[in-house]
Amino acid sequence: MVLIAQVILPQLKRQLMLLALVSVVLIAAGFATRLEPAVSLVFSASKLRYFHRYGQWSLPWQHIARVFQPSFTHALERIDIPYIGIKLNDIEIISERVSPRLASRLIHEQRDILVLACQQGEITKQQLQLNFSPYQMPSGFAVTGPIAAWLHQMEILHQAYGAHLFVPHSCFSQSSDELISLINQYKAP
């Protein structure tokens, strides 16, 4: 299209070349964002890092109490939730390590876990409502905004399934048992 316009309007050659260059850059950026994983976990000897398109968090291993496969019982059958659950020793540490943008996104992505907990009778319908009231930390500090809403939701999910953080298993090629075992190997020393 730009080549045809250059033949018809030779006086706009520079502007049309710039338009073509911008188009190529935008197409390349679009392909790059489609190829990147939605979620990624990186673990080292010192910490666990979670990368998401909307931000990241990292936690030193000493602040992680447990990594496990959350589940519930339905008609005497144990059903695994397709997430990896992470229980924290202290919820305050995560509030300092997450951006409002990521917290807002996680509120909506984890909505299905809340709905499942309500269907199973683990939480009430009132607990399904977003709670934007300030979150009072044990240290006395109050958190507001999307991070506060996410922290309230984390407490509800902890009450229902015993984990504060939920990482979707669908983003990984390994089975949940393999991934949890690998994470626990890094956490163990």
N, C-alpha and C positions, 0 to 999 in steps of 0.2 A: 504494500500500500504506500509506504514511504518512498519507495523507488519510483513508483508511478507519479507521485506528487512532485518529485524532483524534476522529472521530465516536463511536467506541465507548468510548474512554478520554479524555474531555475533561480530566481532572485531570493527564494527562501531556503536555499541549500543548507546553510549553517543551522537554521532552526529545525529543519527536518532531520538533519543528522543527529542533533541533540535529542530530538524526540525519539528517534530510533534507538539511540544509546540508552535512554531512560527506560524504554520499553524492554530492551534486553535485560537490563539490571533488575527490573521488577519481575520479569518472568523467572529469572534465575533465583531471586529471593523467594518467590512463591514455591518453586520446586524444592528449594533447600528447607523451607519450613514444613513442607509435606513429608520430607524424608526423615526429619528428626523425630526421635521417640517422644511420645507425650509425657512419659514418666521415666525416670532413671534413678537407680540407687547406686551410690558409690560408697564402698566401705574401705577403710584403712585401719591401721593399728590403733589410731586414736579416736576416730569418730565415724558416724554414719551420716551420709549426705543424701538428701532427696532433691532431685531436680525435676522441675515441672515447667511447662511452657510459660507459666505465669509467675515463676519465682522459685525459691529454694529454701530449705532449712537444713541445718546440720546440728547434730547432737553428739557430744562426747559419750563414749560407751558407759561411763559411770552413771549417767543420768537415765539410762534405759534399764528398766527392771526386767522386762520380758519381751520376747518376740515370738509370736505364735499364730496359728490359724484359728481365727474366731469361728464359732459355730453356734448352732442352736438345735434344740430337739423338737421334732414335729412328729407326732404319732409314733413315739418310741424309736424314731430314727434320727441319728445325728446328721445334720446337714451343715456342710462348711460354707461359710460366706466367702465369696471370691475376692478377699482382701487379706493382706498380711497385717496383723494387729501388733501394735507396739505400745506397751504399757510403760509409762514414765514414772520415775521416782518422784519428780517434782514438776508440776505443770508450768510453773513460773519460768523455767528455763526456755521453753519453746516460745513463749510470748515475746521474748527478746530476739528471737532468731527467725521470725517469719514476717514477710511484708504484708501490708493490708491487702494488696492485690491478690496474693496467693491465698490468704485467709478467706477472702470473699469467694474466690473460685472453689476452694475446698468445701465451703458451706454448701454450695449447690451440687458439687460432684458427689458428696456423701449423703445426699438427701435420701437416696434409695435405701441406705442402711437404716436411717431413722424410720422410714416407712415400714421396713421389714420388722424392726424392733416393736413398733406400734402394733402391727398385725399379729405378732407373736405374744403380745401382752407384756412385753418387757418395759415399755414406757407408755405414758398416757398420751391422748390426743393433744392435750395442752402443751406437752413437751415437744411436739412437732413444730410448734410455732417458733419462728426466729426470735431470739431474745437479744435486742440491741442495748439492753441496760448495761451500765458499766460492770465489768468483771472485777471483783475484789480479790486481789492476790493475798496469800497467807502473810506476806511481808507487810501488807497494809497499802500497797500501791494499787491504784485503780486503773484498769485498761478500758479504753472506749473504742468505738467504731467497729469495723469489721473484725478486727482481731478479738474484741470482746465477744462478739456474736459467735465466732468460731470456738473460743474457749468454753463458752456455755454449751455449745454443741458437743465439744470434746467430753465434757463432764457427763452429759446425757449418754453418749456412746459408751463411755467407761462404765457407767451404771448398767447399761444393757449387755455389753459384751466383754467388759474387762480390759479394753484397750483404749488409749487416748488417740493414737494416730492410726490411720488406715491407709495402706498403700494398695492400689488396685493390682490384683495378680495378673490381669489380662494383658498388662504391658510387658510381661517377661516371658522368655522362651522356656525357662526351667519350670518344673513343677513347683507348687508351693512348698512341698516338703523339702525339696532340694534347696530352694532359695532360703527358707527359714533355717535349715541346717547350716548353710554357708554363713549366713549372718550371725548365727549363734557361735560359730567357730571363731569369728573375728571378735565377738563380744567376750568370749571366755577368758582370754589371758588377763 
